[in-house]
Amino acid sequence: MTDDKIRSALVFRIDTTLGSSPSVSLLAKYDFASDYEAHEGAASEGALYVGRGNYGDAVSMVLKSDPPGTGAEVGTIGGFKVVQSDAHQVVYGGDSDGVCFAIVTGLRYPSRVATQMLTECYGEYMKELGDKAKTAAPNSLNRPSKSLLMKYCQKYSDVRSIDKASALIGKVEGVKVQMQDNIASMLQNMEKTEAISDQANQLNEQASVFKKKSTDLKRQMKCKNLKMTLIIVGLIVGILLVILVPLISRARKTSNNNNGDNP
């Protein structure tokens, strides 16, 4: 699960005086994640997740194979280590008395923030339950530890509110997403502009064709009107000739007759 969520906070006691292999006792565990991921396949040794509710067993195996160091001073936590699997990571550290604090997170949870949480939680926890943690039986501190472990899981659940670098990365990611959206919108606008340009070119071509056809039609109509005018004029002239020629001829004959009668 490549996220930045907290899964579980755990408290162990490690005894290295019993032989080559250290004895690891889980004192308290608080599973912060409300939903557990399904893990396919059998768990291998050292896996960080082996099924619902088994963070303790998984981290115990990690601690046995690679125990933490200790703090530089008595009463401090140190020697932090980070172990990752395909699903999660565990960050853990210990003190000189063998008390070990661990946190299971998603792979993108910053280990420096996890270390900061463990250090802060360790300080308050040891003030309240430190004496009991040195001698308590396994799983006997779940109830008294729950409120304190829950407090720090809730406090550190939002990485951006704790870590300035993560907050900056979040802002950069937000700007990146915004830029991608802007580029996508710009490309869409460019496509729309190209489509509008193509439509405008088509309209210009259609207008040119229409103009040419209109000019041709206008010329044809002028020729047709001229022909009709010539025909009408011809008809009128013909009618006038038909009417006037006989009248003129008759008037001439009458005039000639009148001239013959007068000596």
C-alpha positions as CSV (number, residue, x, y, z in Angstrom):
1,M,0.0,0.0,0.0
2,T,2.0,3.0,-1.2
3,D,0.3,5.6,0.9
4,D,1.3,7.9,3.8
5,K,-1.1,6.5,6.4
6,I,-0.3,5.2,9.9
7,R,-1.3,1.6,10.5
8,S,-0.2,0.7,14.0
9,A,1.9,1.8,17.0
10,L,3.6,-0.8,19.1
11,V,5.7,-1.0,22.3
12,F,8.1,-3.9,22.9
13,R,10.7,-5.1,25.4
14,I,13.8,-6.7,24.1
15,D,16.0,-8.9,26.2
16,T,19.4,-9.7,24.7
17,T,20.8,-11.5,27.8
18,L,19.2,-14.9,27.1
19,G,21.4,-16.0,24.3
20,S,22.3,-15.2,20.7
21,S,18.7,-14.6,19.7
22,P,17.0,-11.7,21.5
23,S,13.7,-12.3,23.3
24,V,11.0,-9.9,22.1
25,S,7.9,-9.3,24.1
26,L,5.0,-7.2,22.8
27,L,3.7,-5.0,25.6
28,A,1.2,-2.8,23.9
29,K,-0.3,-2.4,20.5
30,Y,-2.8,0.1,19.0
31,D,-4.1,-0.4,15.5
32,F,-4.9,3.1,14.2
33,A,-6.0,2.1,10.7
34,S,-9.8,1.6,10.6
35,D,-9.7,-0.6,7.5
36,Y,-7.2,-3.3,7.0
37,E,-5.9,-4.3,3.6
38,A,-6.1,-7.8,2.3
39,H,-2.8,-9.4,1.8
40,E,-2.6,-12.2,-0.8
41,G,-0.3,-15.2,-0.3
42,A,1.3,-16.6,2.8
43,A,3.4,-14.3,5.0
44,S,7.1,-14.7,4.8
45,E,9.4,-14.2,7.8
46,G,10.1,-10.5,8.4
47,A,7.0,-9.4,6.5
48,L,5.4,-6.3,7.8
49,Y,1.9,-7.5,7.3
50,V,0.6,-11.0,7.8
51,G,-3.1,-10.5,8.1
52,R,-5.5,-8.6,10.2
53,G,-4.4,-7.9,13.7
54,N,-1.0,-9.5,13.3
55,Y,1.2,-6.4,13.1
56,G,2.6,-7.4,16.5
57,D,3.8,-10.8,15.2
58,A,5.2,-9.3,12.0
59,V,7.2,-6.6,13.8
60,S,8.4,-9.1,16.4
61,M,10.0,-11.1,13.7
62,V,11.7,-7.9,12.3
63,L,13.0,-7.0,15.8
64,K,14.4,-10.6,16.3
65,S,16.3,-10.5,13.0
66,D,17.5,-6.9,13.3
67,P,17.1,-5.4,16.7
68,P,17.4,-1.6,17.1
69,G,20.3,0.3,18.6
70,T,19.9,2.4,21.8
71,G,19.8,6.1,22.6
72,A,23.0,8.0,23.2
73,E,22.0,8.7,26.8
74,V,20.1,6.7,29.4
75,G,16.4,7.4,29.2
76,T,16.4,8.3,25.5
77,I,15.4,6.4,22.4
78,G,17.7,6.0,19.5
79,G,19.2,3.5,17.1
80,F,16.3,4.0,14.7
81,K,15.9,1.6,11.8
82,V,13.5,1.3,8.8
83,V,12.4,-1.9,7.2
84,Q,10.2,-2.0,4.2
85,S,8.1,-4.7,2.4
86,D,5.9,-4.5,-0.7
87,A,3.0,-3.3,1.4
88,H,4.3,-1.3,4.4
89,Q,7.3,0.0,6.4
90,V,8.2,-0.3,10.0
91,V,10.2,2.4,11.8
92,Y,11.6,1.5,15.2
93,G,14.1,2.4,17.9
94,G,15.1,1.4,21.4
95,D,16.6,2.6,24.7
96,S,19.3,1.2,27.0
97,D,16.7,-0.7,29.1
98,G,15.5,-2.7,26.0
99,V,12.2,-0.8,25.6
100,C,11.4,-0.5,21.9
101,F,8.8,1.7,20.1
102,A,7.7,0.9,16.6
103,I,5.3,2.3,14.1
104,V,3.9,0.6,11.0
105,T,3.0,3.0,8.1
106,G,2.4,3.1,4.4
107,L,5.5,3.3,2.2
108,R,5.1,7.0,1.4
109,Y,5.0,8.0,5.1
110,P,8.3,10.0,5.7
111,S,10.6,8.0,8.0
112,R,11.9,11.3,9.6
113,V,8.3,12.1,10.7
114,A,7.9,8.6,12.1
115,T,11.1,9.0,14.0
116,Q,9.9,12.3,15.4
117,M,6.7,10.7,16.5
118,L,8.4,7.8,18.2
119,T,10.8,10.1,20.1
120,E,8.0,12.4,21.3
121,C,5.7,9.4,22.2
122,Y,8.6,7.7,24.0
123,G,9.2,10.7,26.3
124,E,5.6,10.9,27.5
125,Y,5.1,7.2,27.6
126,M,8.1,6.5,29.8
127,K,7.0,9.2,32.3
128,E,3.6,7.5,32.7
129,L,4.4,3.8,32.1
130,G,8.1,3.5,32.0
131,D,8.5,1.5,35.2
132,K,5.8,-0.9,34.2
133,A,7.3,-1.3,30.7
134,K,10.5,-2.7,32.2
135,T,8.8,-5.6,34.0
136,A,5.3,-5.9,32.4
137,A,4.1,-9.2,31.0
138,P,3.4,-9.5,27.3
139,N,0.2,-7.7,26.1
140,S,-0.5,-6.4,29.6
141,L,-0.2,-2.7,28.8
142,N,-2.7,-2.6,25.9
143,R,-5.4,-0.9,27.9
144,P,-3.3,1.7,29.8
145,S,-1.3,2.5,26.6
146,K,-4.3,2.9,24.3
147,S,-5.1,6.6,24.9
148,L,-1.5,7.7,24.7
149,L,-0.7,5.7,21.5
150,M,-4.0,6.9,20.0
151,K,-3.1,10.5,20.8
152,Y,0.2,10.4,18.9
153,C,-1.3,8.4,16.0
154,Q,-4.0,11.1,15.5
155,K,-1.5,13.9,15.9
156,Y,0.9,12.5,13.3
157,S,-1.8,11.1,10.9
158,D,-1.7,14.2,8.8
159,V,1.9,14.4,7.7
160,R,1.5,17.9,6.1
161,S,0.5,19.4,9.4
162,I,3.6,18.1,11.1
163,D,6.3,18.1,8.4
164,K,7.1,21.3,6.5
165,A,8.8,19.4,3.7
166,S,5.8,17.1,3.2
167,A,3.6,20.2,3.3
168,L,5.8,21.8,0.6
169,I,5.6,18.6,-1.5
170,G,1.9,18.6,-1.1
171,K,1.7,22.2,-2.4
172,V,4.0,21.3,-5.3
173,E,1.8,18.4,-6.1
174,G,-1.2,20.6,-6.0
175,V,0.4,23.1,-8.3
176,K,1.4,20.3,-10.6
177,V,-2.1,19.0,-10.8
178,Q,-3.4,22.5,-11.4
179,M,-0.9,23.0,-14.2
180,Q,-1.9,19.7,-15.7
181,D,-5.5,20.7,-15.6
182,N,-4.6,24.1,-17.1
183,I,-2.6,22.5,-19.9
184,A,-5.5,20.1,-20.6
185,S,-8.0,23.0,-20.7
186,M,-5.6,24.9,-23.0
187,L,-5.3,21.9,-25.4
188,Q,-9.1,21.6,-25.4
189,N,-9.5,25.3,-26.1
190,M,-6.9,24.9,-28.9
191,E,-8.9,22.0,-30.4
192,K,-12.0,24.1,-30.2
193,T,-10.3,27.1,-31.8
194,E,-9.0,24.8,-34.6
195,A,-12.5,23.5,-35.1
196,I,-13.9,27.0,-35.2
197,S,-11.2,28.0,-37.6
198,D,-12.0,25.1,-39.9
199,Q,-15.7,26.0,-39.8
200,A,-14.8,29.6,-40.6
201,N,-12.7,28.4,-43.6
202,Q,-15.5,26.3,-44.8
203,L,-18.0,29.2,-44.4
204,N,-15.5,31.4,-46.4
205,E,-15.3,28.8,-49.1
206,Q,-19.1,28.4,-49.2
207,A,-19.4,32.2,-49.3
208,S,-17.0,32.4,-52.2
209,V,-18.9,29.7,-54.1
210,F,-22.2,31.5,-53.4
211,K,-20.8,34.8,-54.5
212,K,-19.6,33.3,-57.8
213,K,-22.9,31.6,-58.4
214,S,-24.7,34.9,-57.6
215,T,-22.5,36.8,-60.0
216,D,-23.2,34.2,-62.8
217,L,-26.9,34.2,-62.1
218,K,-26.9,38.0,-62.1
219,R,-25.2,38.0,-65.5
220,Q,-27.6,35.4,-66.8
221,M,-30.5,37.5,-65.6
222,K,-29.2,40.6,-67.3
223,C,-28.8,38.7,-70.6
224,K,-32.3,37.3,-70.3
225,N,-33.7,40.8,-69.5
226,L,-31.9,42.3,-72.5
227,K,-33.3,39.6,-74.8
228,M,-36.8,40.2,-73.5
229,T,-36.4,43.9,-74.0
230,L,-35.2,43.5,-77.6
231,I,-38.0,41.1,-78.3
232,I,-40.6,43.5,-76.9
233,V,-39.1,46.4,-78.8
234,G,-39.1,44.4,-82.0
235,L,-42.8,43.5,-81.5
236,I,-43.7,47.1,-80.9
237,V,-41.9,48.2,-84.0
238,G,-43.5,45.5,-86.0
239,I,-47.0,46.4,-84.8
240,L,-46.4,50.1,-85.5
241,L,-45.1,49.2,-89.0
242,V,-48.2,47.1,-89.7
243,I,-50.4,49.9,-88.6
244,L,-48.6,52.9,-90.0
245,V,-47.5,51.6,-93.4
246,P,-51.0,51.2,-94.8
247,L,-52.1,54.5,-93.4
248,I,-49.1,56.3,-95.0
249,S,-49.7,54.5,-98.3
250,R,-53.3,55.5,-98.3
251,A,-52.6,59.1,-97.4
252,R,-50.1,59.2,-100.3
253,K,-52.7,57.8,-102.8
254,T,-55.3,60.3,-101.6
255,S,-52.8,63.2,-102.0
256,N,-51.9,62.0,-105.5
257,N,-55.5,61.8,-106.5
258,N,-56.2,65.3,-105.3
259,N,-53.3,66.6,-107.2
260,G,-54.6,65.0,-110.5
261,D,-58.0,66.5,-110.2
262,N,-56.7,70.0,-110.0
263,P,-55.3,71.4,-113.5
